[in-house]
Amino acid sequence: MRGGTSINIRRFISVPAIWLLLAVVLATLATLLTLAVIDDPQPSQDLTVMNWIRGWDVPGLSGFFSVISALTSLAAGLVYGVVGLAGLLIARQRKTALAFVFVGVITAVASFIGDFTLGELVERTRPISGTTTSSYPSGHVFGGTVLFGFLALLPFHHRLRRRFSVPLFMLPGILVVAVGPSRIHEGDHWPSDVVAAYLLAGILLMMLVPLYRRYVATGFVVSLRYPWVYLGADQAESGPDAVW
C-alpha cells in the first residue's frame, strides 16, 4: 500500500486456520446431511441420482468400477501399508514411515468410529442387497479418500518437479474421484452415503495434512535402536525434500 504501510494477510490468516475453517464448513454440511437422512432414509433425490448412475451404459465401465473398488478396499489398504512401510524402513526413511503409520491408524480409528456411531444413528440398509449392515456413511469411500487424498497432496508439499508431481497427483486423484460413483454403480451405497463419506474424509484431511507438515518441519524421529520418540533432526532425513 502507499505511504509505506502494507498489510500482509498471511500474518492474520495462517494456512492451518484456513484449513480449520474448511473443516468446520465440511462438518456443518455433514451434520445437515445426516439430519436430512435421519428424517428421510430414502429421499427422492437419492433414488434419482442412484438410478442415473446405475444407468450409465458405457463399455468397460462396470469392470473399471470393480477395479476401483478393489484398489480402494480395506484389504488393498492393508497391503499398501505393509509394502510401503517395509520399503520406507529399508530405505531408512523412518520419519516418513512413522507419519504413514500415524495416518493409517487415525484413518482406521476414525472409520470404525464413524461407521459405528453414524451407522447406529442412521439406521439405513444398503440400496440393492437390503442387508441389515448399516449403509451410512460409506466406510469404503471414506478410507479410500483419506488414503489416496493424502498421497495426492504429498508431491506438492515436498515440491517435486512437475513431471513427477503431476502423475503422482493424478493417479490417487482418479481413485478418489472414482471410488464414490463405483460404490453407487455397484449398488452398495446410496449417493448420500458417498457424499457423507467424502465430507468426513475431507474433515480428516484438513487436520492430517497440517499435522504432517508440522511433523516434517519439527524433526521428530523414531529411533529403531531405542524404543522412544525423541526430538532432534535426523541428518539423513532433514529438509523439505529429504523423504523423497
C-alpha positions in Angstrom: 0.0 0.0 0.0 1.1 3.6 -0.5 2.6 5.6 2.3 4.9 2.8 3.4 2.2 0.8 5.1 1.4 -2.7 3.9 -0.8 -5.4 5.2 0.3 -9.0 5.0 -2.9 -11.1 5.0 -0.8 -14.2 5.9 0.1 -12.6 9.2 -3.6 -12.7 10.2 -4.8 -15.9 8.4 -2.4 -18.8 8.7 -2.8 -21.9 6.5 -3.8 -24.1 9.4 -6.5 -21.6 10.4 -7.9 -21.7 6.8 -7.9 -25.4 6.9 -9.7 -25.4 10.2 -12.3 -23.1 8.8 -12.8 -25.5 5.9 -13.1 -28.4 8.3 -15.9 -26.6 10.2 -17.7 -25.9 6.9 -17.5 -29.6 5.9 -18.6 -30.7 9.4 -21.6 -28.4 9.2 -22.6 -29.9 5.8 -22.1 -33.4 7.1 -24.3 -32.7 10.1 -27.1 -31.2 7.9 -26.9 -34.2 5.6 -27.0 -36.7 8.4 -30.1 -35.0 9.9 -31.8 -35.0 6.5 -31.1 -38.7 6.1 -32.4 -39.5 9.5 -35.6 -37.6 8.7 -36.0 -39.4 5.4 -33.8 -42.5 4.9 -34.8 -42.9 1.2 -35.2 -39.4 -0.2 -36.3 -39.0 -3.8 -33.0 -37.2 -4.7 -31.1 -40.3 -3.7 -33.2 -42.6 -5.8 -32.9 -40.2 -8.8 -29.1 -39.9 -8.6 -28.6 -43.7 -7.9 -30.8 -44.7 -10.9 -29.0 -42.2 -13.1 -25.5 -43.6 -12.1 -26.6 -47.2 -12.3 -28.0 -46.5 -15.8 -24.6 -45.5 -17.2 -24.1 -47.8 -20.1 -20.5 -47.4 -21.1 -18.5 -50.4 -22.4 -16.0 -51.5 -19.8 -17.4 -49.2 -17.1 -18.5 -52.0 -14.8 -15.1 -53.6 -15.0 -13.4 -50.3 -14.3 -15.5 -49.6 -11.3 -14.8 -53.1 -10.0 -11.1 -52.5 -10.2 -11.5 -49.1 -8.4 -13.5 -50.8 -5.6 -10.8 -53.5 -5.3 -7.9 -50.9 -5.2 -9.6 -48.8 -2.5 -10.8 -51.7 -0.4 -9.6 -52.4 3.2 -7.7 -55.5 2.1 -5.8 -53.4 -0.5 -5.1 -50.7 2.0 -3.5 -53.2 4.4 -1.3 -54.5 1.5 -0.3 -50.9 0.7 0.5 -50.3 4.3 2.7 -53.3 4.8 4.6 -52.9 1.5 5.0 -49.2 1.9 6.1 -49.4 5.5 8.7 -52.1 4.7 10.0 -50.1 1.7 10.4 -46.9 3.8 12.2 -48.7 6.6 14.5 -50.4 4.2 15.2 -47.0 2.6 15.8 -45.7 6.2 13.1 -43.2 5.9 12.0 -43.5 9.5 10.2 -40.1 9.7 8.1 -40.9 6.7 7.4 -44.4 7.9 6.1 -43.1 11.3 4.0 -40.5 9.5 2.3 -43.1 7.4 1.7 -45.4 10.4 0.1 -42.4 12.2 -2.1 -41.6 9.2 -3.1 -45.3 8.8 -4.0 -45.7 12.5 -6.0 -42.4 12.6 -7.9 -43.4 9.4 -8.8 -46.8 10.7 -9.9 -45.5 14.1 -12.0 -42.7 12.5 -13.5 -45.1 10.0 -14.5 -47.5 12.8 -15.9 -44.8 15.0 -17.8 -43.2 12.1 -19.3 -46.4 10.9 -20.3 -47.4 14.5 -21.7 -44.1 15.7 -23.4 -42.8 12.5 -24.4 -46.3 11.5 -26.3 -46.7 14.8 -27.7 -43.2 14.5 -28.8 -43.6 10.9 -30.5 -46.9 10.6 -30.3 -47.4 6.9 -30.0 -50.6 4.8 -28.0 -50.9 1.6 -29.9 -50.0 -1.6 -29.7 -53.2 -3.5 -28.9 -56.1 -1.1 -31.1 -54.6 1.6 -28.9 -56.2 4.3 -29.0 -55.1 7.9 -25.5 -53.8 7.7 -25.6 -50.0 8.0 -25.1 -48.2 4.7 -24.4 -44.7 6.1 -21.7 -43.5 5.6 -19.6 -45.4 3.2 -16.5 -46.6 5.0 -15.1 -47.8 1.7 -15.2 -44.3 0.2 -14.0 -42.7 3.5 -10.9 -44.8 3.8 -10.0 -44.6 0.2 -10.4 -40.9 0.0 -8.3 -40.3 3.1 -5.5 -42.6 2.0 -5.3 -41.5 -1.6 -6.2 -37.9 -1.0 -3.3 -37.7 1.5 -0.9 -39.3 -1.1 -2.1 -36.9 -3.8 -1.1 -33.9 -1.7 2.4 -35.1 -0.8 4.1 -34.3 -4.1 3.2 -30.7 -3.7 4.2 -30.5 -0.1 7.6 -31.9 -1.0 7.9 -29.7 -4.0 8.7 -32.4 -6.6 9.3 -31.5 -10.1 6.2 -31.2 -12.3 7.0 -34.3 -14.3 6.8 -36.3 -11.1 4.2 -34.4 -9.1 1.5 -34.4 -11.8 1.3 -38.2 -12.3 1.7 -38.8 -8.6 -1.2 -36.5 -8.0 -3.3 -37.8 -10.9 -3.2 -41.5 -10.1 -4.5 -41.3 -6.5 -6.7 -38.4 -7.6 -8.5 -40.6 -10.1 -9.1 -43.2 -7.4 -10.6 -40.6 -5.0 -12.9 -39.3 -7.7 -14.0 -42.7 -9.0 -14.5 -44.6 -5.7 -17.7 -42.8 -4.9 -19.5 -43.5 -8.2 -18.2 -47.0 -8.2 -19.9 -47.8 -4.9 -23.2 -46.3 -6.2 -22.9 -48.0 -9.6 -22.4 -51.4 -7.9 -25.4 -50.9 -5.7 -23.5 -51.0 -2.4 -24.4 -47.4 -1.2 -26.8 -44.6 -1.6 -25.5 -41.4 -3.1 -25.8 -39.6 0.2 -23.7 -42.4 1.9 -21.0 -41.5 -0.6 -21.4 -37.7 -0.1 -21.2 -38.1 3.7 -18.0 -40.2 3.3 -16.4 -37.5 1.1 -17.3 -34.8 3.6 -15.9 -36.8 6.6 -12.8 -37.7 4.7 -12.3 -34.0 3.9 -12.6 -33.1 7.5 -9.9 -35.6 8.5 -7.6 -34.5 5.7 -7.9 -30.9 6.8 -6.4 -32.0 10.1 -3.9 -34.7 8.9 -2.1 -32.7 6.3 -1.2 -29.7 8.5 -0.1 -32.2 11.2 2.1 -34.0 8.7 3.7 -30.7 7.5 4.3 -29.7 11.1 5.8 -33.1 11.9 8.2 -33.0 9.0 9.3 -29.4 9.9 9.9 -30.1 13.6 12.1 -33.2 13.1 10.5 -35.7 15.4 12.1 -39.0 14.6 11.9 -42.6 15.9 15.0 -44.5 16.9 14.8 -48.1 15.9 17.5 -48.9 18.5 15.8 -47.2 21.4 12.0 -47.6 21.8 11.0 -44.0 22.3 10.4 -40.9 20.3 12.8 -38.0 20.7 13.2 -34.5 19.4 16.0 -33.9 17.0 16.6 -33.6 13.3 17.8 -36.7 11.6 20.6 -35.5 9.3 19.7 -38.2 6.8 16.1 -37.1 6.6 16.1 -33.4 7.3 15.0 -30.8 4.8 11.8 -30.4 2.8 12.7 -33.0 0.1 14.5 -35.5 2.3 11.8 -38.1 2.4 12.0 -38.3 -1.4 
